[in-house]
Amino acid sequence: MSVVRGDPLLANRFALEIDGITEAGFSECSGIVVETEFEERREGGLNAYTLRFPRGSKLSNIILKRGVTDSGSLWKWHQDIVAGRITRKKVSIILLDSTGTEKWRRNLEEAFPVKWSGPELKADGSSVAIETLEFAYHGFT
């Protein structure tokens, strides 16, 4: 019997697509969490353990960080949301292998930006100006 071992993917090779268009330059992506809530019940005469029943799952918001650029597409999308013009899009988080080939993809269905944080500006610093975007969504595919 032959066993094929797959090497783990590195967390520093990823891309982001919004409605099929690759948005480059994100330095961080966090919050990829799905948590299933459950209810515990004790059954009479059953003392060895507590029964657990799933109630539903909840999704955490996805948080993306990138260096500020002169591209205004994400800012405009967020400003449309602020103005009440809700446009939901498919956002894909893609992990790449060392050759740049797609190996892992999570599609966030009906995503929209819910928070934008601007960069911390310091006159005595020399770091890249980082903006943060937070997305809500309605499920993974």
C-alpha positions as CSV (number, residue, x, y, z in Angstrom):
1,M,0.0,0.0,0.0
2,S,1.4,3.4,-1.0
3,V,0.8,6.4,1.2
4,V,0.9,9.9,-0.4
5,R,1.9,12.6,2.1
6,G,0.8,16.1,1.4
7,D,2.9,18.9,2.8
8,P,1.1,21.6,4.7
9,L,0.4,24.8,2.9
10,L,2.2,27.9,4.0
11,A,0.0,30.7,5.5
12,N,1.9,33.5,3.6
13,R,0.8,32.5,0.1
14,F,-2.8,33.6,-0.4
15,A,-4.9,35.6,-2.7
16,L,-8.3,37.2,-2.5
17,E,-10.9,37.3,-5.2
18,I,-14.1,39.4,-5.2
19,D,-16.6,38.3,-7.8
20,G,-13.8,36.5,-9.7
21,I,-11.4,39.5,-9.8
22,T,-8.1,39.0,-7.8
23,E,-7.4,41.8,-5.3
24,A,-3.7,41.7,-4.6
25,G,-1.7,43.1,-1.7
26,F,-3.4,41.8,1.4
27,S,-0.9,41.1,4.2
28,E,-3.3,39.4,6.6
29,C,-6.5,37.4,6.6
30,S,-8.0,36.2,9.9
31,G,-11.4,35.2,11.3
32,I,-11.9,32.1,9.2
33,V,-14.0,30.5,11.9
34,V,-17.2,28.4,11.9
35,E,-18.5,27.4,15.3
36,T,-21.3,25.0,16.0
37,E,-23.4,25.9,19.1
38,F,-24.9,23.0,21.0
39,E,-27.3,22.4,23.8
40,E,-26.5,20.0,26.7
41,R,-29.2,17.8,28.3
42,R,-28.9,15.3,31.1
43,E,-30.9,12.2,30.7
44,G,-32.3,10.5,33.8
45,G,-30.3,7.4,34.7
46,L,-27.4,8.3,32.4
47,N,-24.7,9.6,34.6
48,A,-21.6,8.8,32.5
49,Y,-22.0,11.8,30.1
50,T,-24.2,14.7,29.1
51,L,-26.1,14.5,25.8
52,R,-25.2,17.3,23.3
53,F,-27.5,18.4,20.5
54,P,-26.3,20.8,17.8
55,R,-28.4,24.0,17.6
56,G,-26.8,25.8,14.6
57,S,-23.5,27.3,13.5
58,K,-22.3,30.8,13.5
59,L,-19.7,32.4,11.2
60,S,-17.1,35.0,12.3
61,N,-16.4,38.0,10.3
62,I,-13.4,37.8,8.0
63,I,-10.8,40.5,8.7
64,L,-8.4,41.6,5.9
65,K,-5.4,43.9,6.2
66,R,-3.5,45.5,3.4
67,G,-1.3,48.4,2.6
68,V,-3.2,51.5,1.5
69,T,-3.1,52.0,-2.3
70,D,-4.6,54.3,-4.7
71,S,-7.2,51.7,-5.7
72,G,-10.6,52.8,-4.5
73,S,-12.8,49.9,-5.4
74,L,-13.0,48.4,-1.9
75,W,-13.5,51.8,-0.3
76,K,-16.3,52.6,-2.8
77,W,-18.0,49.3,-2.0
78,H,-17.9,50.1,1.7
79,Q,-19.2,53.6,1.2
80,D,-22.1,52.2,-0.8
81,I,-22.9,50.0,2.2
82,V,-22.7,53.0,4.5
83,A,-25.1,54.8,2.2
84,G,-27.6,51.9,2.3
85,R,-26.8,50.5,-1.2
86,I,-26.2,46.9,-0.2
87,T,-24.3,44.9,-2.8
88,R,-23.4,41.4,-1.8
89,K,-20.6,39.7,-3.6
90,K,-18.7,36.3,-3.6
91,V,-15.4,36.7,-1.8
92,S,-12.9,33.9,-2.2
93,I,-9.9,33.2,0.0
94,I,-7.3,31.1,-1.9
95,L,-4.3,29.3,-0.5
96,L,-1.4,28.8,-3.0
97,D,1.4,26.3,-3.0
98,S,5.1,27.3,-3.5
99,T,4.6,27.5,-7.3
100,G,1.6,29.7,-7.0
101,T,-0.9,27.0,-7.9
102,E,-4.3,27.1,-6.1
103,K,-4.6,24.4,-3.5
104,W,-7.4,25.5,-1.1
105,R,-10.3,27.8,-1.6
106,R,-13.1,29.0,0.6
107,N,-15.9,31.0,-1.0
108,L,-17.8,33.4,1.2
109,E,-21.3,33.7,-0.2
110,E,-23.1,37.0,-0.2
111,A,-20.3,38.9,1.5
112,F,-20.3,42.6,2.2
113,P,-18.0,45.0,4.1
114,V,-19.2,45.9,7.6
115,K,-16.2,47.8,8.9
116,W,-13.3,49.8,7.6
117,S,-10.4,51.0,9.8
118,G,-7.9,53.5,8.4
119,P,-4.1,53.4,9.0
120,E,-2.4,54.6,12.2
121,L,-0.4,57.6,11.0
122,K,2.8,58.6,12.8
123,A,5.1,61.4,11.7
124,D,8.2,59.7,13.2
125,G,7.5,56.2,11.7
126,S,8.4,54.6,8.4
127,S,6.1,51.6,8.3
128,V,3.5,50.9,5.6
129,A,0.1,52.5,6.1
130,I,-2.3,49.6,6.7
131,E,-6.1,49.6,6.3
132,T,-8.4,46.9,7.7
133,L,-11.6,45.7,6.2
134,E,-14.1,43.4,7.9
135,F,-16.6,41.3,5.9
136,A,-19.8,39.6,7.0
137,Y,-21.1,36.8,4.8
138,H,-23.9,34.1,4.7
139,G,-21.9,30.9,4.4
140,F,-19.0,28.9,2.9
141,T,-18.9,26.9,-0.2
